[in-house]
């Protein structure tokens, strides 16, 4: 098993990983304290348990109070949060692991309950028409407020500050969450962006906010420590995102333009649902985008050990991220190495509080 591509080291100019098995970023909603601070006994233990991965990418951490859209998610904008994350990164590093933090702004996928009654921010005033999980339960989303230039400038600075905070907290790097229907993705897509200024209309304009943010971040932190994530074929009422004839072209433009940057990696998701009958969608994301990007490419969504090895053997990606399998298998790498059956996850505890369904999944017994 150890000769399989997933279990081989990955060495590039910007990443040195002991294997190609990556912990995908997953919202777990365990920062249920005042200030949404990660703690040593929960997030610290959780990520330490998974330190045998080549790289851990944390759950999304909001870059500001304005960025929040879900209950009990940790942030990376306050001093207390930075101090909390320091304990997490130390535990991972003490076990020989590497860890990036995902930087997050949900945009319109939020609710006034999170913002003292103020409207969430978005590229345009278009309601995603979905449910928001607020402290008082699920509520209908509202029509957000279209961001003015000062909102865009402030949000860019929030990402810059979050990047600096991440390095202070000891992270090996950051992942900019530009995926899954959240703020940057909302700017990319015509269904959520009807702007007529420099951030709307053409493909170049709709990608401008993302690149302005990336350019600002690399002025204060090494761009080699920045990864980015996209979901090009997302077609989801839950996310409020639909595919049109310019959806794949804008992601092709973005991916090609990223060749001008010296990033840690580009992280892509295969379709979350069957898009074979959706006009203009791409069904095989890794295969489609691999020829367009010369750097490190990470792929995720629905991978098994065999499927992950096949995508690496076909040279369609360099790294494979695993989500749900890592919830219930903190020792996923060891299980892959020894051919041990994977434990099942409990969907009922994905987003609850406390250690149940979080840090209490046991590691397998390995006979040597």
Secondary structure by P-SEA (a helix, b strand, c coil): cccccccbbbbcccccccccccccbbbccccccccccccccaaaaaaaaaccccbbbcccccccccccccccccccccaaaaaaaaaaaaaaaaabbbbbbbbbbbcccccccccccbbbbccccccccccccccccbbbbcccccccaaaaaaaaaaaaaaaaaaaaacccccccccccccaaaaaaccccccccccccccccccaaaaaaaaaaaaaccccccbbbbbbccccccccccccccaaaaaaaaaaaaaccccccbbbbbccccccccccccccccccccccccccbbbbbccccaaaaaaaaaaccccbbbbccccccccaaaaaaaaccbbbbbbccccccccccccccbbbbbbcc
